[in-house]
Amino acid sequence: MIEISAIVLAKNEERCIDRCIRSLDRSIFDQIIVVDTGSTDSTARIVEQYVSPRVRLVNQLWPGGFGRARNMAMSLVQRGWVFFVDADECLVANQGEELVNLLEGLQADEDAVNVVVSPWIVDSSGYESPAPGRILLAQGNIAYFGSVHEEPRVKDSTLGTIRSVVSSIRLTHDGYTVEVVQQKNKLQRNSELLHHCLEEEPNHPRWLYEQFRETLWTDPVDLLERRCLRICQGGNGGVAQNLSAESSWYYFLALRDLARRAVRDGEASRIAQSAKRLESLNPSSPDAVYFHFLAIVYPYLWVSGTPSAGSLESFKDLMTHLNQLIKLRRSEMQFEAHSLHPQGANIDALICAYLEVVGMSRRAEEYRSAIAGSWSEPPFEANSIISR
């Protein structure tokens, strides 16, 4: 039998701590530990109502960062697996058997000490993405690094490298709604903690990317381009071909975000430029495919205020590209956990846009009604084209 401990870090979480604890099925977890790092509201009093032999409340001073806080909390568990659940999250019901079977299988592996499991986070809009590793052996070879946007790393590289597993376990999360972000001043808090990360590891691609992402929608594009280049230059002399695997990953994410910014700004030339840069790094990525085909159709999305292919030559070209895109979609594109949309809803929205542009609106509606996911980033809204 395996043991599983749930750990909840909390500070001033009276809004949501009760529902979080209630979501943690006692038949799954051998113990639930709530670590309060200095609440001044009623968080501790709410948790005290649940205190029992299997539910503990531990008061600890805030250690200055989330990585240290997780490591400190993990030291409270002597054996078995730890599952970190944030206070503004809830474990989706009826996943106990699945979780136990998953961890029993992983524990049997020789490299279990290096395993870290990512659950899926379902935010308040319904968007799903994998969380950085949350489930790991309490006495394993993994610790958390970083004051914010903390990431798991191996403590002793002689024992092996980290093995990341994306599970199907799901948590709901509502901690980044506009209201909550403003109430808890999360943007300023994260910015200050990220500054500490960069002081400790000034060339680490993760922190450089998080700095880039923090102001993606507000800073001038030329400044974002310089920050993107810094990710590329971390010990590589700015040569993309010589990037480490980690730097290459975050450089790709930054280029992808620049493409998203170009779409938001409505600049067709920058969309096309971004698409080419993404293709040069990873031409088979679904995200590179998405921006490649979006760059082609984008100039036709708003002709005389409505989607239109314009000339007969343009119509033929767009039909060719549409057929190529549909063929790629049917070929079971390898969507990944960190793709723009893990199930490819953005590709489906793009197919609908092509159908509308070539005058096949009825087909677009039929396609739209048959797909499961929804994509609402510009230039789409619920898979439909947004009017400018």
N, C-alpha and C positions, 0 to 999 in steps of 0.2 A: 504493500500500500504506500501511496505517496502522501506527503503532507503539503498543504497549500495555505499560505498566510496572505491575507489581503492587507495592504498598507495604504492608508489615506493620509496625505499631507494636507494640513488645513491651517488657514489663518483668516479669521473674519469671514467665515463661510456659513453664517446662519441662514442665508438664503437657500442653501442647497444641501447642507450636510446631512439632514435627516433623510431625505430621499436617497442619497448616496448609500448610507448605511443600510437602509431597508432593501436596497437592490442586491446587496451582497448575501446571497443564499447561504444560510448556516450549514446546509447539508453539503456544500462545496468546500467551504473554508474551515480549516481547523482553528484558526484564530483571525480576528480582525483587529488591527492596531491603528488607531487614529493618533497621529502625531501632531499636536497643536504647537505651532511655532510662535505663539505670542498673540493670540486673539484678544481683542478688546470688546468684542460683541458677545452674543450669547452662544457662540459655537460650542465652547466647553460644556456649558450647562445642557445643551441638547444631547451631546455625546454621552454625558454622564447617565442619562436615562437608559442607555443601552449597555452600560458597563456590566460585565458578567465574567465568569471564568473564561469565556471565549471572545469577549470584546474588551479591549484595553484602551484606556486613554493615557497617552504619554505626553507630558509637557516638556518641550525642549526649546532652548533659545534658538532663534533663527541664526544659522551658521554663515550667512552671507551669500548663499547661492543655492540653486535647486539641486545641482549635482551633489554638493556636500550634504544637503538635507536628505536626499535619497540614500546616500551611503550610510549616513548616521542612522536612519530608520532601518535600513537593512541589517545593521549590526544587532538589532533587537531580536532577530530571528536566528535561532541556532541550527536549524536544519530544514530541509525541504525547499519548496519553491516559494518565491515571493511574487505577488501580483500587485503592482502599483496601480491604484485607481485614484484619479484626481477627485477632489471634493465636488467639482462641478460636472462630474460624470456619473452615469448609472450603468451597471452591468445589465445588458439585455437578458430577459428571463429565459429559462429553459436551455441553458448552455452547459450545465454542470457535467453531464456525461461526456460531452464533446471535449471539454477542457481537461477532465481527468484522463481520458483516453490519450489525448495529445501528449500530456506531460508524462504519462507512464511510458509511452513509446520513446520520448526524447531522453528520459532518465536512463533508459537501457543502453543508450549510445555511449561509446567510449569518450567522446568529446563533450559530454553533457555539461561539464564545467564551463565550456565556452559558448553555450547556447543562450540566445536571448530571443524571446518571442514577442512579436508585435501583434496586438489586437487591432481591429478596425475601429476608427472613431467616426460616428455618425453625428454631424453637427446639426444645429437647429434648422438649417435649410434643407437637410436631407443628403448633403454631400458626404461621401465616405472616403476616408483616406487612412492608411496605416499609421499608427503612432510609432515613434521611435521606441525601441525595445522596452517592454514593461514587465515581462515575466522572465525570471531567471532564478538560478539556484542561489539560495542565501549565502552559502559557503563556497560558491564557485569562483571562477577566475575573472568575473566581470565586475567593473565598478563604473560609476557615472562620472563624467568630466564635463565641466562647463557650468557657469553660474546661471545661465538661462539657455533654453534650447539644448539642454544637456543631452549628451549622447553616451551610450554604453561603449566601453572599450575594455580590452583584456588588461589585467593587472600585470601578468607575467607572460611575456611573448614566448618564452621557452615552452610553455604549456599548450601552445597552439594559437590559432587566430580565431577571431570572433565568428560565430556561425549564426546568422540571422534567419529566423523563421517567421514568415507571415502567416498567421493563423486566420481562421474564419470567425474567431470570437469577436463580439461587437460590444462597444460601449457607446452610449449616447452622451452628447456634450453640448452645453449651451453657454460656456464661459467666455465666448468671444462675440456675443451680441453687442451692438453699439452701447446699449444701456449698461451692461456689466463692465465693459472695457472702460467706459468713462467713470463709472462709480468707483472702480478699484484702481483707476489711473494706471492701467496695465502697460500702456505704450511707454510712458515715462519710466516705469519700473524696469521694463524689458530693455529699454535703451541704456539705462545705467548699468544693468547687469551685463549686457553685451559688451559694454566698454571694458569691464573687468576681464571678460574672456579675451578680448583683443590685446589687453595689456599683458596677459599671461602667455598667449600664443598669437602674436601679431600676424603671422603668415598662414595660420591654419585656414584651409579653404572653407570649412563649415562656418566659422565666425565671420569670415569675409563675405560669404554668401548671405548670412543672416543680416549683416549690416547693409548689404545691397538691397535685400528684400524689404527691409524695414521702411525704406522711403521710396519704394518702387513707383507709387502712384503720385508722389508729391515733388520729388527732386527733378531738376532739369535733366534731359536725356543725356547731355554730354557728360554730366557728373556720374550718371549711372553707367555709362560706357567706360569711364575710367575705373570705376569700382569693379566692373565686370572684368576688365583687363588685369586688375590686381589678383583676382582669383586665378586667372591664367598664369600669372607671373610668379606665383609662390614657389620660388626655388627652381623654376624652369626656364628662366630667361625669356618668358613670354612666347615660347614656341609651343603651340598647341599639340604638335605631334609628340612632344616629350612629356606631356602631362602624366602625373601619377593617376592611378585609377580614381582616387578620391577627388583630386583636383579636376579631372576631366568630368566627373559626375556633376560637381557643383558649378563648373563652367557651363555645362550644358543647361542646367536648371536656370542659370542667370540669363543665358541667351534666350531660352524659352520665355522667361519673364519679360525680357526686352521686346519679344514679339507680341506678347499680350499687351504691353504698354503701347506699342505701335498701333495695335487694333483699337485700343481704347481712344487713342489720339486721332484715329481716322486717317493715318498716313500710309497710303498704299505702297510707296517706294520703300519705306522702312519695313513694312511687313514682308515684302519680297526679299529685301536684304537679310532680314532675320531668318527667313526660311532657308536661304542658301547657306547661312552659317550653321544652322542646325543640321542640315543635310551633310555638310562637310565633316561634322563630328560623328553623327550616327544616322545615316540615311534610312535605315530600316525602322527607326523609332516611330511609333504611331504619332508622336507629337511633331516630329519633323514632317511626316506625311501630311498631317493636318494643316500646318502652316504653309506647306508647299501648295496644296490645292486651294487653300483660302486665298493666298496671294494671287492666284490665277483668276478666281471668280470675283474677288473683291471689287475691282473697278466696274463690274456690271451690276452690282447690287442695288445701286440707286441711280438709274437712268430715268430722267423725267419724274423722279419721285417714287418710282416703283421698280422692282427687279425686272431687268430686261436684258436679253442677249444682244440686242442691237442688230447688226448686219447678219446676213446669211452665213458669211465666213466665220463670224464670231460664234454663231449658233453651232456650226459644225465642230469647231474647235472645242467648245464647251461640252458638247455631247461626247466627244472623244474622252475628255478629261473626266466627265461624269461616269462613263463606262469603266474607265481605269480605276476610279475611286471605289465604285461598287464592287469591282473584281477584287480589289485589295481588302475591302471589308468582308467579303465572303470567304477570303482565304484564311480566316481566323488569325487576324493580326495579333501579334504578341503584346497585348496590353499588359502593363506592369502595375504594381501597386502604386507607384509614384507617377504614372502617366497623368496627363491633364484630367482625364476621367478614366478610372480603372476598367469600366465596362464599355468605353468608346462612345459615350453619348455625344461627345463633340463631333466625332466623325459622322454620326447619324444626322446631327443638325446640319452639318455641311452638305451632306447628300440632299437633304430637304431643300437647302438653299439653291443648289444646282438645279434641282427639279423645278423650282419656282422660276429661276432665271430663264430657263429654256421653255417656259410656258406650260409646264406640266404640273400645275397647282393641285389638281385632283390627286395625282400620283403622290405628290408631296404630303397631302393630308392623309392618304392611305398609309404611307410609310410612317408618318409621325404617329398615327394611332396604333401602329403595330410594335413600336419600340418601347422598351421598358424604362430607360433612363431619360433624364432631361438635362439639357445644357443651356445655361442662360447667361454666359459671359458674352460681352460684345463680340461680334455684331448680332448676336442672337438673344432671344428671350423665349424661354420654353420651346426651344428648337425652331422658332420662327424668326424671320429677319426683323431686326429693330429698325424702325424708321428714324432717320437722322433729321 
